[in-house]
């Protein structure tokens, strides 16, 4: 299985529409040049993860312009496409002010025929008392996607700091975590550490795709990375816009779990074994 991570540089001088068109072309070009079966984009690449003022103004419905552009790109390229995430605005309910709806940080995954295979609303929102944490509602569901090669577990950026989410994805059958992000440069070492830790503790591949450039004055970490189930870094990007392509052997997940069956020794977070009945 060949996967490509496209580390987009978010240039504040580039309009959202222009970037959407450019990234659509990149998906097609990378698929043709690299022969990838899976392509991954970063978190909130249309606006920038720290461009808080743009969340509401650029928010779109699930099946909005980014959905349409990415569905066509996936279909044209014939690839599984994790299209990163968008600021999604849900339809207003009867109790909302006119024209208002709830905002979510929502990831979209498309199959090679351009159909939506999954949407994941980010559960853990970053910002504490500002930004995403107060502007966007949390998701509530763990999401996996079954492809012919592997089952993907979906997470986004700040989710990396919450290992219980990833254990839940493992219990749901995930063999590969796909994590788009807009991680700040000042905490780059945390990014690298968490990507390896999630791979080692859950014995999965981690495909973590970040952004380059600067979002609203916040330099981005870049350093998209692919880690195997033993924690070995198979490929790592630099700081700028870059395409990272790596060949992955999905069978290594089951082989690692058989060779070193640590997950079988879990005692917490598991359903207790049934009690033996007395005669």
C-alpha positions in Angstrom: 0.0 0.0 0.0 1.4 3.4 -1.0 0.4 6.5 0.9 1.1 10.1 0.3 0.8 12.9 2.9 0.5 16.4 1.3 1.8 18.9 3.8 0.1 22.1 2.6 1.6 25.5 3.4 -1.1 27.9 4.3 -0.3 31.3 2.8 -2.4 34.1 4.2 -2.2 35.9 0.9 -3.9 33.0 -0.9 -7.7 32.9 -1.0 -9.6 29.9 0.2 -11.0 29.3 -3.3 -7.5 29.5 -4.9 -6.1 27.1 -2.3 -9.0 24.7 -2.8 -8.3 24.7 -6.6 -4.6 24.3 -6.1 -4.9 21.4 -3.6 -7.4 19.6 -5.9 -4.8 19.7 -8.6 -2.1 18.5 -6.2 -4.1 15.5 -5.3 -4.4 14.5 -8.9 -0.7 15.2 -9.6 0.5 13.3 -6.6 -1.7 10.3 -7.3 -0.4 10.1 -10.9 3.3 10.8 -10.0 3.6 8.6 -6.9 1.1 5.9 -7.7 -0.5 6.3 -4.3 -3.6 4.4 -3.1 -4.2 6.7 -0.1 -3.6 10.5 0.0 -3.9 12.5 3.2 -4.3 16.3 3.7 -3.9 18.4 6.8 -6.4 19.9 9.3 -8.3 23.1 8.4 -6.1 23.7 5.3 -8.7 25.9 3.7 -8.5 28.5 6.5 -5.6 27.7 8.7 -6.0 26.0 12.1 -5.3 29.3 14.0 -7.2 31.7 11.8 -10.1 31.8 14.2 -11.7 34.8 12.5 -12.1 32.7 9.4 -13.9 29.8 11.0 -17.3 31.4 10.9 -16.9 33.3 7.6 -15.5 30.4 5.7 -17.6 27.6 7.4 -19.5 25.5 4.9 -22.1 22.7 5.0 -20.8 19.2 4.9 -21.5 18.9 1.2 -20.2 22.3 0.4 -17.5 23.5 -2.0 -14.6 21.6 -0.4 -16.6 18.4 -0.3 -17.4 18.8 -4.0 -13.8 19.6 -5.0 -12.3 16.8 -3.0 -14.9 14.2 -4.1 -14.1 15.0 -7.7 -10.3 14.9 -7.0 -10.6 11.5 -5.4 -12.7 10.2 -8.3 -10.4 11.7 -10.9 -7.3 10.3 -9.2 -8.9 7.0 -8.2 -7.6 7.1 -4.7 -8.8 6.9 -1.1 -8.6 10.6 0.0 -8.5 11.8 3.5 -9.3 15.4 2.6 -8.2 16.8 6.0 -10.8 18.8 7.8 -13.0 21.8 7.2 -14.9 24.2 9.4 -18.4 22.7 9.0 -21.6 24.6 9.8 -24.6 22.4 10.5 -28.1 23.5 9.6 -29.7 25.9 12.1 -32.2 24.3 14.4 -35.5 25.9 15.5 -33.9 27.4 18.6 -31.0 29.1 16.7 -30.8 32.7 15.5 -31.6 33.2 11.9 -28.9 31.8 9.6 -26.9 30.3 12.4 -25.9 26.7 13.0 -23.3 24.8 15.0 -19.6 24.8 13.9 -17.6 21.6 13.9 -14.0 20.7 12.9 -14.9 17.9 10.5 -12.7 15.5 8.5 -13.9 14.0 5.2 -12.8 10.7 3.7 -13.6 9.8 0.1 -13.5 6.5 -1.7 -11.8 6.1 -5.1 -15.2 6.6 -6.8 -15.7 10.0 -5.1 -18.3 8.9 -2.5 -18.1 10.0 1.1 -16.8 7.1 3.1 -16.8 8.8 6.5 -17.0 12.1 8.3 -15.4 12.6 11.7 -16.1 15.6 13.9 -13.1 16.3 16.1 -13.8 15.4 19.7 -11.0 17.2 21.5 -10.9 20.9 20.6 -7.8 23.0 21.3 -7.7 26.4 22.9 -8.8 26.0 26.5 -10.9 29.2 26.8 -10.6 30.6 23.3 -10.4 29.7 19.6 -11.6 26.3 18.5 -12.5 25.3 22.1 -15.2 27.9 22.4 -16.1 28.4 18.7 -16.7 24.8 17.7 -18.8 22.0 19.2 -17.2 18.7 20.0 -17.9 15.5 18.1 -19.0 12.5 20.0 -18.4 9.4 17.8 -15.3 7.4 17.1 -15.0 6.8 13.4 -13.2 4.1 11.4 -13.1 3.5 7.6 -12.5 0.0 6.1 -10.5 0.1 2.9 -9.3 -2.9 0.9 -5.9 -2.6 2.6 -6.6 -1.6 6.2 -9.1 -0.2 8.6 -8.3 3.5 9.2 -9.0 5.1 12.6 -9.7 8.8 12.3 -8.4 11.5 14.7 -7.5 15.2 14.4 -4.5 17.2 15.8 -5.2 17.8 19.6 -6.8 14.3 19.8 -3.2 13.0 19.8 -2.9 14.0 23.5 -5.8 11.7 24.5 -4.7 8.0 24.3 -8.1 6.7 25.4 -9.5 7.8 22.0 -7.0 5.7 20.2 -7.6 2.7 22.3 -11.2 3.0 21.4 -10.3 3.0 17.7 -8.2 -0.1 18.2 -11.1 -1.8 19.8 -13.1 -0.8 16.8 -10.6 -2.6 14.5 -8.2 0.2 13.5 -4.9 -0.8 12.1 -3.8 2.6 11.0 -4.4 6.0 12.5 -4.8 8.9 10.1 -4.3 12.3 11.9 -4.5 15.6 10.0 -3.2 18.5 12.1 -2.4 22.2 12.3 0.2 21.8 15.0 2.3 24.8 16.1 6.0 24.9 15.7 6.7 25.7 19.3 5.4 22.3 20.3 6.9 20.3 17.5 8.6 17.8 19.7 5.3 16.9 21.4 3.9 16.2 17.9 6.7 13.8 17.1 6.6 12.2 20.5 2.8 11.6 20.4 2.8 10.2 16.9 5.4 7.6 17.9 3.7 6.9 21.3 0.3 6.2 19.7 2.0 3.8 17.2 3.9 1.9 19.8 1.2 1.6 22.4 -1.5 0.5 20.0 0.7 -1.4 17.5 -0.6 0.4 14.5 0.7 2.7 11.7 0.3 6.4 12.3 0.0 8.8 9.3 0.2 12.3 10.8 -0.2 15.1 8.2 0.5 18.7 9.3 0.7 22.1 7.7 3.6 24.4 6.9 3.5 28.2 6.7 2.0 30.5 9.3 -1.6 30.6 10.5 -2.7 34.0 11.8 0.9 34.6 13.0 1.4 31.1 14.4 4.3 29.3 12.7 3.4 25.7 11.9 5.4 22.6 12.9 5.3 20.8 9.6 7.1 17.5 10.0 4.4 15.3 8.8 5.4 11.8 9.7 4.7 8.1 9.1 5.4 5.7 12.0 5.2 1.9 11.9 3.8 -0.4 14.6 7.2 -0.7 16.3 7.6 3.1 16.5 10.1 3.3 13.7 9.8 6.6 11.7 9.5 5.6 8.1 9.4 9.1 6.7 9.3 12.6 8.0 8.8 15.9 6.2 10.5 19.3 6.9 8.9 22.6 7.6 7.5 23.8 4.3 5.1 22.5 1.7 6.1 18.9 0.9 4.8 15.6 -0.3 5.7 12.6 1.8 5.3 9.2 0.2 5.9 5.8 1.8 5.1 2.2 1.1 3.3 0.5 4.0 2.8 -3.2 4.7 -0.6 -3.5 6.5 0.3 -7.1 7.4 3.0 -5.8 9.8 0.2 -4.7 12.2 -1.0 -8.3 12.8 2.6 -9.6 12.7 3.7 -7.1 15.4 0.7 -8.0 17.6 1.4 -11.7 17.3 5.1 -11.3 18.0 4.7 -8.9 20.9 1.1 -9.5 22.2 0.9 -6.6 24.6 -2.7 -5.7 23.8 -3.8 -9.1 25.1 -2.5 -8.1 28.6 -4.9 -5.1 29.0 -6.8 -5.1 32.3 -8.3 -1.7 32.3 -10.9 -0.4 29.9 -11.9 -3.9 28.9 -15.2 -5.7 29.5 -14.6 -8.1 32.5 -14.5 -11.8 31.6 -17.7 -13.7 32.5 -17.7 -15.3 35.9 -17.6 -19.1 36.1 -20.9 -20.4 37.3 -21.0 -22.7 40.3 -22.6 -26.1 40.0 
